[in-house]
Amino acid sequence: MPDAKRPRTKTPAQEFQAFLLRKKIRPADLEKRLGIPPMTTWRWCNGKVKPSRMARRLLDEKLGFKWREK
């Protein structure tokens, strides 16, 4: 049973997934726009790794998404 006193917070990866869904950006489109391999997209979306500093800058410049540090 979740604790009612503490709201659930999304991880940066979950925020990224939600952003892609809201903007209707498919993983294949993201890979083309940023020039990244499919495995990288999968790792970011599943929280296995966080984007590098350069990749975070590209996400901000090309998509308008700021990756939140946790």
Secondary structure per residue as TSV (DSSP state, phi and psi in degrees):
chain	resnum	aa	ss	phi	psi
A	1	M	-	360.0	125.7
A	2	P	-	-67.4	149.0
A	3	D	-	-74.3	118.5
A	4	A	T	-71.2	-19.8
A	5	K	T	-79.8	-28.2
A	6	R	S	-108.9	120.4
A	7	P	-	-71.0	148.9
A	8	R	-	-72.2	138.5
A	9	T	-	-113.4	145.0
A	10	K	-	-84.7	146.3
A	11	T	-	-75.6	162.4
A	12	P	H	-57.0	-36.4
A	13	A	H	-65.7	-40.5
A	14	Q	H	-66.4	-37.7
A	15	E	H	-63.5	-39.8
A	16	F	H	-64.0	-45.4
A	17	Q	H	-60.0	-44.2
A	18	A	H	-63.4	-39.9
A	19	F	H	-60.6	-47.5
A	20	L	H	-61.1	-40.2
A	21	L	H	-65.3	-45.3
A	22	R	H	-59.7	-42.0
A	23	K	H	-85.5	-2.1
A	24	K	T	56.9	45.5
A	25	I	-	-102.3	116.8
A	26	R	-	-78.6	153.5
A	27	P	H	-54.1	-39.6
A	28	A	H	-62.7	-37.8
A	29	D	H	-66.6	-42.0
A	30	L	H	-61.2	-43.6
A	31	E	H	-62.3	-40.1
A	32	K	H	-67.6	-45.3
A	33	R	H	-61.7	-41.7
A	34	L	H	-98.1	-12.7
A	35	G	T	69.3	43.8
A	36	I	-	-116.9	154.4
A	37	P	-	-75.1	157.0
A	38	P	H	-57.3	-36.4
A	39	M	H	-64.3	-33.2
A	40	T	H	-64.2	-46.0
A	41	T	H	-58.5	-45.4
A	42	W	H	-60.0	-44.2
A	43	R	H	-64.4	-40.4
A	44	W	H	-64.7	-46.9
A	45	C	H	-68.5	-26.2
A	46	N	T	-100.5	4.8
A	47	G	T	73.3	18.6
A	48	K	S	-74.0	-38.1
A	49	V	S	-142.3	157.2
A	50	K	-	-101.1	153.3
A	51	P	-	-62.0	149.7
A	52	S	-	-65.9	169.1
A	53	R	H	-58.6	-42.8
A	54	M	H	-64.8	-41.9
A	55	A	H	-66.0	-38.9
A	56	R	H	-62.6	-37.7
A	57	R	H	-64.9	-41.7
A	58	L	H	-63.6	-41.6
A	59	L	I	-59.2	-39.7
A	60	D	I	-70.1	-47.5
A	61	E	I	-68.4	-44.5
A	62	K	I	-90.6	-26.1
A	63	L	I	-118.1	-20.0
A	64	G	-	80.9	23.9
A	65	F	-	-109.0	124.5
A	66	K	-	-98.9	116.7
A	67	W	-	-72.5	120.5
A	68	R	-	-81.0	131.0
A	69	E	-	-78.0	141.6
A	70	K	-	-120.4	360.0
